[in-house]
Amino acid sequence: MTDIKKADRYSLIDAIRAAAIINMVLYHLCYDIFCVFGVWTGFYRAIPVIIWERFICCTFNIVSGMSMNFSRHGYRHGIITNLCGFLITIVTVLVMPEQAIRFGVLNLLGCAMLITFALRRELSRIKPLIGMLIFFLLFMLLYGVPNGFIGLFGYPLIRLPEAIYRFRWLAFLGFPPNSFYSADYFPIIPWIFLYLFGFELWRWIADKGFDRFFRLRIPVLDFIGRHSLSIYLIHQPLLYGVCWLIFRFIT
């Protein structure tokens, strides 16, 4: 979500977001076929699949952070995105409790929008390159916090006290208890720092004059990118319905 008029948009950002949403739809199609309908329940644990899924999520996060530089209504966008995330939680808990989504990517992005918009003046005082380095370093060091440690991505250096993982209400921050489960879980720690990396990345791109290259318009992709939230909300019910029909009447 941004407030840029169509004539003033950096269309390449929309195209990158579109590539991510297409990738996500393909991933969820595979997930439905293999995991939800039981063809290969270990699908999501395969290393190439994990890399694919992380790539999609990182792209969304960074591009959303970049786009926050253009928003004049960050609070409104953050609230709307959070409400969409809560809607997905309610629907999945009621319809598919075994695949329930609690604090998924939309809630992460919604909270990141609110936090970044509130801090935008302070963030603008940081030199973009310094900001990029700081936030990526924090993302790298805190990536393992939901798994109980501080380290270098998946390599633990410092184990965190188990006491902070006893409260279910702290799961959204990045401290989930053992009983917590979500089919799509993106806590504020560490993912807010990748979002802030994206915010600073665009400031660096604009500072260097590279933003002119982002005026490139790619037909169809820029349209998909501008409607990514709507596609996100409707794609999974449609995919599930198609898969249900295939497995119900063909197999």
FENRA-V679545 format. One record per helix or strand of 2 or more residues. SS is the DSSP state (~ for helix, > for strand). FROM is the first residue (numbers start at 1). TO is the last residue. Records with the same first field share a line. If there is no record, write none. Layout:
# FENRA-V679545
SS: FROM-TO ; FROM-TO
This chain:
# FENRA-V679545
~: 6-8 ; 11-36 ; 43-45 ; 47-70 ; 74-95 ; 97-99 ; 105-118 ; 120-123 ; 128-142 ; 145-147 ; 162-165 ; 168-170 ; 188-207 ; 210-215 ; 221-226 ; 228-249
>: 149-152 ; 155-159
